[in-house]
């Protein structure tokens, strides 16, 4: 990125990362968001027994959260004035997860005005896919600048 436009975009990406870190729900997870490029977000997190269901594997709640967040932030990286809202999300579980490092990779697919489509996939420490999903996200009336965790220099 070069020039003022590139600096503004980088500031938006860092502000989105701060917004993610400041959300109360994210205090429950050992995770970190990084916006890598326009339309591309990555969340790294550690899964452990705290997230297990009764059969000893990670509950689908964690799959959904990380897939939704990665896709959401990939889409919101393209919108610098408004907070997006998830309006739908389809999820596929492809492999059970027990413990370890996991990466949720989100990418914008289409839409640039009101509705955005983005997908995400989860990869475990062995490099195997454990889940994937596609979401639709809509511009809200909530200004990013009015959210407590979103700060640009």
C-alpha positions in Angstrom: 0.0 0.0 0.0 1.4 3.4 -0.9 0.3 6.9 -0.1 -2.6 8.3 1.9 -5.1 5.8 0.6 -2.9 2.9 1.7 -2.3 4.5 5.1 -6.0 5.0 5.6 -6.7 1.4 4.6 -4.0 0.1 7.0 -5.4 2.2 9.8 -8.9 0.8 9.1 -7.5 -2.8 9.3 -5.7 -2.1 12.6 -8.9 -0.5 14.0 -10.9 -3.6 13.0 -8.3 -5.8 14.8 -8.7 -3.6 17.9 -12.5 -3.9 17.6 -12.3 -7.7 17.6 -9.9 -7.7 20.6 -12.2 -5.4 22.5 -15.4 -7.4 22.1 -16.4 -8.9 25.5 -17.1 -12.3 23.9 -13.5 -12.6 22.6 -12.3 -12.6 26.2 -13.6 -16.2 26.3 -11.3 -17.3 23.5 -7.5 -17.4 23.0 -7.7 -15.8 19.6 -6.2 -13.1 17.5 -7.5 -11.4 14.3 -5.2 -10.1 11.5 -6.6 -8.3 8.4 -4.1 -9.3 5.8 -5.4 -7.5 2.7 -8.7 -6.1 1.5 -11.2 -8.9 1.7 -8.8 -11.3 3.6 -8.9 -11.9 7.3 -7.2 -14.6 9.5 -8.0 -15.6 13.0 -5.6 -17.8 14.9 -6.8 -19.5 18.1 -6.1 -22.4 20.4 -8.8 -25.0 21.1 -8.7 -27.0 24.3 -11.0 -29.1 26.5 -12.9 -26.0 27.7 -14.8 -26.1 24.4 -15.6 -29.8 24.3 -19.1 -31.3 24.1 -20.0 -34.5 26.0 -18.3 -36.8 23.5 -14.9 -35.2 23.9 -14.4 -33.0 20.8 -14.8 -29.3 20.2 -18.4 -28.1 20.2 -19.8 -26.6 16.9 -20.2 -23.3 18.7 -16.4 -22.7 18.3 -16.5 -23.7 14.6 -19.3 -21.2 14.0 -17.8 -18.4 15.9 -14.4 -18.5 14.3 -15.8 -19.1 10.7 -18.3 -16.3 11.1 -15.7 -13.9 12.5 -13.2 -14.6 9.8 -15.7 -14.2 7.0 -17.3 -11.1 8.7 -14.0 -9.3 9.1 -12.9 -10.2 5.5 -16.1 -8.4 4.3 -15.9 -5.5 6.8 -12.3 -4.8 5.7 -14.0 -3.4 2.5 -16.3 -1.1 4.5 -14.7 1.7 6.4 -17.8 3.6 7.7 -20.3 1.0 8.9 -20.4 -2.2 10.9 -21.7 -5.2 9.0 -24.2 -7.7 10.4 -24.4 -11.4 9.7 -27.7 -12.1 8.0 -27.1 -15.8 7.2 -24.3 -18.4 7.6 -24.0 -21.9 6.2 -21.6 -24.2 8.0 -20.0 -27.6 7.2 -18.2 -29.7 9.7 -15.5 -31.7 7.9 -13.4 -33.1 10.8 -13.7 -33.3 14.6 -11.3 -31.1 16.5 -9.8 -31.9 19.9 -7.0 -29.5 20.9 -4.4 -27.4 19.3 -3.7 -24.3 17.1 -6.4 -23.6 14.5 -6.5 -21.0 11.7 -9.7 -19.5 10.4 -9.1 -17.9 7.0 -11.9 -15.6 5.6 -12.2 -14.2 2.1 -14.6 -11.8 0.6 -16.4 -13.3 -2.5 -18.8 -10.7 -3.8 -20.9 -7.6 -3.1 -19.7 -4.1 -2.4 -22.7 -2.0 -1.7 -25.3 -3.3 0.8 -24.9 -7.1 0.9 -21.5 -8.9 1.0 -20.8 -12.6 0.7 -17.7 -14.1 2.2 -16.5 -17.6 3.1 -14.1 -19.1 5.6 -12.4 -22.3 6.3 -10.8 -23.8 9.5 -7.4 -25.6 9.3 -6.0 -27.6 12.2 -2.3 -27.8 13.3 -1.8 -30.7 10.9 -2.9 -28.6 8.0 -6.2 -30.5 7.5 -9.5 -28.7 7.0 -11.9 -29.2 9.9 -14.8 -26.9 8.8 -15.9 -24.3 6.3 -18.7 -21.8 5.9 -20.2 -19.1 3.8 -22.0 -16.0 5.1 -24.0 -13.1 4.0 -23.4 -9.7 5.7 -25.3 -6.5 5.4 -24.4 -2.9 6.1 -26.0 -1.7 9.3 -26.8 1.8 10.6 -24.0 1.4 13.2 -21.1 3.7 12.5 -17.7 2.0 13.1 -16.4 5.3 14.4 -19.0 5.2 17.2 -17.9 1.8 18.5 -15.7 1.9 21.6 -13.1 -0.6 20.3 -12.7 1.0 16.8 -9.9 3.6 17.0 -8.0 5.0 14.0 -4.9 7.2 14.6 
